């Protein structure tokens, strides 16, 4: 029998999620704008596309970034990175990774697809999983939608996935569960997961580190989880929780970036160490003195700025290596 949250329980989540969205929008207006301005200075082309979903008449919004060199080679097939933003599966933060996407496109000379996805509590699990799957199906299609006819061709044999926070969790699932089921469409060779949650069965109070830096409050973590997967019995679903995916399903390259002040770091590190087996390249980088979301904002030369440069540098280097560019 399908899980039913109940009207009043849903209404409570909806009200709290709406208030949190308002607060986050006000608090993050400046760093979001800062990232957009920094991204605009990088010599790449950005195009907004609408990706068909499995639901008739509904589309998934995505921004496609690619270096100018690919505009001059329309017949050449380019490797692709598909990215999903952080959100706690609740916050509408598509576009918050603009700087990362622009830098990877420019510095690694690849196409980056920065895709949105549905959020809870309006669209609980598995809605996000379906959007991630539909985005990868679009990437793997031989003829992308007519709205993106001007895009460079995708080399579907060289595909990587990445994400931040909740989006990093989705990237880990895309690079394992969906890597297997969509192998006839795309060959996912690498995963880049930056400060991901990895085990959604953990209680919020169990997430601790010795020296937390601006940790996510437990009430917020509970709101995120209750909005995303209100049915607790589904939190061990491999389509939602990377820690419960068989290790052999993951891509051959896995890059995990954590922050020592982030309470989500331990579970990500446990997963990375479990995946570090013969035949797979696992790169686990812990940046020091910063917390969750450290790359969003920060002043030039400051601790967060340096941590961001370290994390993005690792991502670019490993993507170039994995995608052979």
SULNOR-V937038 format. One record per residue. N is the residue number from 1. RES is the residue in one small letter. PSI is psi in whole degrees, 0 to 359 (999 if undefined). BURIAL is # if it has 24 or more other ideal C-beta (glycine too) atoms within 12 Angstrom, else .. D_LAST is the distance of its C-alpha to the last C-alpha in Angstrom with 1 decimal. Layout:
BEGIN
((N | RES | PSI | BURIAL | D_LAST) (N | RES | PSI | BURIAL | D_LAST))
END
This chain:
BEGIN
((1 | x | 137 | . | 48.8) (2 | x | 145 | . | 46.3) (3 | x | 133 | . | 46.1) (4 | x | 122 | . | 48.0) (5 | x | 325 | # | 47.6) (6 | x | 144 | . | 50.8) (7 | x | 311 | . | 51.5) (8 | x | 325 | . | 52.5) (9 | x | 318 | . | 49.7) (10 | x | 317 | . | 47.2) (11 | x | 320 | . | 49.0) (12 | x | 314 | . | 48.8) (13 | x | 318 | # | 45.1) (14 | x | 316 | # | 44.7) (15 | x | 313 | . | 46.8) (16 | x | 321 | # | 45.1) (17 | x | 320 | # | 41.6) (18 | x | 316 | . | 42.6) (19 | x | 319 | . | 44.1) (20 | x | 321 | # | 41.0) (21 | x | 320 | # | 38.8) (22 | x | 314 | . | 41.2) (23 | x | 314 | . | 41.1) (24 | x | 323 | # | 37.3) (25 | x | 319 | . | 37.0) (26 | x | 318 | . | 39.5) (27 | x | 329 | . | 38.0) (28 | x | 10 | # | 34.4) (29 | x | 314 | . | 35.0) (30 | x | 307 | . | 34.3) (31 | x | 326 | # | 31.1) (32 | x | 314 | # | 29.7) (33 | x | 321 | . | 30.7) (34 | x | 316 | # | 29.2) (35 | x | 319 | # | 25.7) (36 | x | 319 | # | 26.0) (37 | x | 318 | . | 27.0) (38 | x | 319 | # | 24.2) (39 | x | 324 | # | 21.6) (40 | x | 341 | . | 23.4) (41 | x | 351 | . | 22.8) (42 | x | 132 | # | 19.0) (43 | x | 78 | . | 18.0) (44 | x | 163 | # | 16.7) (45 | x | 136 | # | 18.6) (46 | x | 129 | # | 20.3) (47 | x | 135 | # | 22.2) (48 | x | 130 | # | 24.6) (49 | x | 163 | # | 24.9) (50 | x | 117 | # | 27.4) (51 | x | 126 | # | 26.3) (52 | x | 136 | # | 29.2) (53 | x | 177 | # | 30.5) (54 | x | 345 | . | 32.7) (55 | x | 122 | . | 35.7) (56 | x | 129 | . | 37.1) (57 | x | 356 | . | 36.8) (58 | x | 140 | . | 34.6) (59 | x | 156 | # | 31.1) (60 | x | 124 | # | 28.3) (61 | x | 139 | # | 27.2) (62 | x | 150 | # | 23.5) (63 | x | 130 | # | 21.6) (64 | x | 124 | # | 18.4) (65 | x | 135 | # | 16.2) (66 | x | 148 | # | 13.7) (67 | x | 154 | # | 12.9) (68 | x | 333 | . | 15.5) (69 | x | 328 | . | 13.2) (70 | x | 337 | # | 12.8) (71 | x | 332 | # | 16.6) (72 | x | 359 | . | 17.0) (73 | x | 67 | . | 15.3) (74 | x | 341 | . | 17.2) (75 | x | 348 | . | 16.9) (76 | x | 136 | . | 13.1) (77 | x | 128 | . | 12.0) (78 | x | 146 | # | 9.3) (79 | x | 158 | # | 8.2) (80 | x | 138 | # | 11.0) (81 | x | 128 | # | 12.3) (82 | x | 126 | # | 16.1) (83 | x | 145 | # | 18.2) (84 | x | 133 | # | 21.9) (85 | x | 164 | # | 24.0) (86 | x | 154 | # | 26.8) (87 | x | 348 | # | 30.3) (88 | x | 17 | # | 32.4) (89 | x | 20 | # | 32.4) (90 | x | 318 | # | 35.0) (91 | x | 135 | # | 33.9) (92 | x | 78 | # | 32.4) (93 | x | 21 | # | 29.5) (94 | x | 132 | # | 26.9) (95 | x | 349 | # | 25.2) (96 | x | 345 | # | 25.6) (97 | x | 23 | # | 21.9) (98 | x | 317 | # | 21.3) (99 | x | 315 | # | 20.2) (100 | x | 312 | # | 17.6) (101 | x | 316 | # | 16.2) (102 | x | 318 | # | 16.3) (103 | x | 318 | # | 14.7) (104 | x | 316 | # | 11.7) (105 | x | 315 | # | 11.3) (106 | x | 312 | # | 11.7) (107 | x | 331 | # | 10.1) (108 | x | 352 | # | 6.8) (109 | x | 49 | # | 7.1) (110 | x | 169 | # | 7.9) (111 | x | 137 | # | 11.5) (112 | x | 125 | # | 13.7) (113 | x | 110 | # | 17.1) (114 | x | 103 | # | 19.7) (115 | x | 143 | # | 22.5) (116 | x | 176 | # | 26.2) (117 | x | 161 | # | 28.5) (118 | x | 153 | # | 32.2) (119 | x | 158 | # | 34.0) (120 | x | 166 | # | 37.2) (121 | x | 354 | # | 40.1) (122 | x | 325 | . | 40.2) (123 | x | 82 | # | 37.6) (124 | x | 172 | # | 37.6) (125 | x | 135 | # | 35.5) (126 | x | 27 | # | 34.3) (127 | x | 316 | # | 33.6) (128 | x | 315 | # | 30.4) (129 | x | 317 | # | 29.2) (130 | x | 321 | # | 30.0) (131 | x | 321 | # | 28.1) (132 | x | 316 | # | 24.9) (133 | x | 316 | # | 25.5) (134 | x | 324 | # | 26.2) (135 | x | 316 | # | 23.1) (136 | x | 325 | # | 20.9) (137 | x | 321 | # | 23.2) (138 | x | 316 | # | 22.6) (139 | x | 321 | # | 18.8) (140 | x | 353 | # | 19.5) (141 | x | 148 | # | 22.0) (142 | x | 332 | . | 21.6) (143 | x | 92 | . | 23.4) (144 | x | 161 | # | 22.8) (145 | x | 152 | # | 26.1) (146 | x | 334 | . | 27.7) (147 | x | 343 | . | 27.3) (148 | x | 28 | # | 23.5) (149 | x | 334 | . | 23.8) (150 | x | 0 | . | 22.1) (151 | x | 154 | # | 18.8) (152 | x | 156 | # | 15.6) (153 | x | 146 | # | 15.4) (154 | x | 134 | # | 13.9) (155 | x | 99 | # | 12.0) (156 | x | 356 | # | 14.4) (157 | x | 355 | . | 13.1) (158 | x | 83 | # | 10.0) (159 | x | 136 | # | 12.0) (160 | x | 161 | # | 12.5) (161 | x | 149 | # | 15.7) (162 | x | 168 | # | 17.0) (163 | x | 170 | # | 20.3) (164 | x | 133 | # | 23.0) (165 | x | 238 | # | 26.4) (166 | x | 323 | # | 27.7) (167 | x | 329 | # | 24.4) (168 | x | 323 | # | 22.8) (169 | x | 316 | # | 25.5) (170 | x | 324 | # | 24.6) (171 | x | 320 | # | 20.9) (172 | x | 322 | # | 22.2) (173 | x | 319 | # | 24.5) (174 | x | 321 | # | 21.9) (175 | x | 8 | # | 19.7) (176 | x | 284 | # | 22.8) (177 | x | 308 | # | 25.7) (178 | x | 334 | # | 23.9) (179 | x | 321 | # | 21.1) (180 | x | 312 | # | 24.0) (181 | x | 337 | . | 26.0) (182 | x | 20 | # | 23.3) (183 | x | 339 | . | 21.5) (184 | x | 348 | . | 22.9) (185 | x | 317 | # | 21.1) (186 | x | 148 | # | 17.7) (187 | x | 103 | # | 15.8) (188 | x | 115 | # | 15.2) (189 | x | 343 | # | 13.2) (190 | x | 152 | # | 13.3) (191 | x | 134 | # | 15.9) (192 | x | 114 | # | 16.2) (193 | x | 116 | # | 20.0) (194 | x | 121 | # | 21.5) (195 | x | 60 | # | 25.3) (196 | x | 148 | # | 26.0) (197 | x | 143 | # | 29.4) (198 | x | 331 | # | 29.2) (199 | x | 100 | # | 32.7) (200 | x | 358 | # | 34.7) (201 | x | 348 | # | 37.9) (202 | x | 141 | # | 38.4) (203 | x | 147 | . | 41.2) (204 | x | 326 | # | 40.3) (205 | x | 345 | . | 42.8) (206 | x | 352 | . | 41.0) (207 | x | 102 | # | 37.9) (208 | x | 156 | . | 38.6) (209 | x | 158 | # | 37.2) (210 | x | 322 | . | 39.2) (211 | x | 75 | . | 38.3) (212 | x | 145 | . | 37.4) (213 | x | 111 | # | 36.1) (214 | x | 57 | . | 37.2) (215 | x | 150 | # | 37.0) (216 | x | 125 | # | 37.0) (217 | x | 150 | . | 40.7) (218 | x | 325 | . | 41.8) (219 | x | 326 | . | 43.4) (220 | x | 316 | # | 40.1) (221 | x | 319 | # | 38.3) (222 | x | 320 | # | 41.2) (223 | x | 317 | # | 41.1) (224 | x | 310 | # | 37.4) (225 | x | 318 | # | 38.0) (226 | x | 330 | # | 41.2) (227 | x | 320 | # | 39.7) (228 | x | 310 | # | 36.6) (229 | x | 82 | # | 38.4) (230 | x | 332 | # | 42.1) (231 | x | 104 | # | 42.9) (232 | x | 333 | . | 42.3) (233 | x | 343 | . | 42.4) (234 | x | 357 | . | 39.1) (235 | x | 347 | # | 37.2) (236 | x | 4 | . | 36.4) (237 | x | 125 | # | 34.9) (238 | x | 339 | # | 31.5) (239 | x | 356 | # | 30.4) (240 | x | 331 | # | 31.2) (241 | x | 103 | # | 31.0) (242 | x | 331 | # | 28.0) (243 | x | 342 | # | 30.3) (244 | x | 17 | # | 32.1) (245 | x | 140 | # | 29.3) (246 | x | 137 | . | 29.3) (247 | x | 331 | # | 26.7) (248 | x | 348 | . | 25.7) (249 | x | 344 | # | 24.5) (250 | x | 156 | # | 21.6) (251 | x | 166 | # | 17.9) (252 | x | 343 | # | 16.6) (253 | x | 126 | # | 15.0) (254 | x | 119 | # | 17.3) (255 | x | 122 | # | 17.1) (256 | x | 125 | # | 20.5) (257 | x | 125 | # | 21.6) (258 | x | 169 | # | 25.4) (259 | x | 136 | # | 28.0) (260 | x | 346 | # | 31.1) (261 | x | 7 | # | 33.4) (262 | x | 126 | # | 32.2) (263 | x | 349 | # | 34.6) (264 | x | 350 | # | 31.8) (265 | x | 315 | # | 30.0) (266 | x | 317 | # | 32.0) (267 | x | 326 | # | 31.3) (268 | x | 321 | # | 27.6) (269 | x | 323 | # | 27.8) (270 | x | 316 | . | 30.0) (271 | x | 313 | # | 27.5) (272 | x | 317 | # | 24.6) (273 | x | 325 | . | 26.9) (274 | x | 326 | # | 28.1) (275 | x | 350 | # | 24.6) (276 | x | 80 | . | 23.9) (277 | x | 166 | . | 24.8) (278 | x | 133 | . | 23.9) (279 | x | 353 | . | 20.9) (280 | x | 138 | # | 19.2) (281 | x | 117 | # | 17.2) (282 | x | 125 | # | 19.1) (283 | x | 111 | # | 18.4) (284 | x | 116 | # | 21.6) (285 | x | 124 | # | 22.0) (286 | x | 117 | # | 25.4) (287 | x | 145 | # | 25.9) (288 | x | 146 | . | 29.4) (289 | x | 15 | . | 32.2) (290 | x | 168 | # | 30.9) (291 | x | 195 | # | 31.5) (292 | x | 137 | # | 30.1) (293 | x | 25 | # | 28.3) (294 | x | 335 | # | 27.9) (295 | x | 352 | # | 25.0) (296 | x | 108 | # | 27.2) (297 | x | 200 | # | 29.3) (298 | x | 149 | # | 30.2) (299 | x | 151 | . | 31.0) (300 | x | 130 | . | 28.9) (301 | x | 349 | . | 29.4) (302 | x | 177 | . | 30.9) (303 | x | 314 | # | 30.3) (304 | x | 321 | # | 28.4) (305 | x | 315 | # | 26.3) (306 | x | 320 | . | 25.3) (307 | x | 320 | # | 24.6) (308 | x | 315 | # | 22.4) (309 | x | 320 | # | 20.4) (310 | x | 312 | # | 20.1) (311 | x | 313 | # | 19.1) (312 | x | 324 | # | 16.5) (313 | x | 317 | # | 15.1) (314 | x | 316 | # | 14.9) (315 | x | 312 | # | 13.3) (316 | x | 313 | # | 10.5) (317 | x | 314 | # | 9.9) (318 | x | 328 | # | 10.3) (319 | x | 319 | # | 8.2) (320 | x | 318 | # | 5.0) (321 | x | 314 | . | 6.7) (322 | x | 323 | # | 8.1) (323 | x | 0 | # | 5.7) (324 | x | 54 | . | 3.8) (325 | x | 999 | # | 0.0))
END
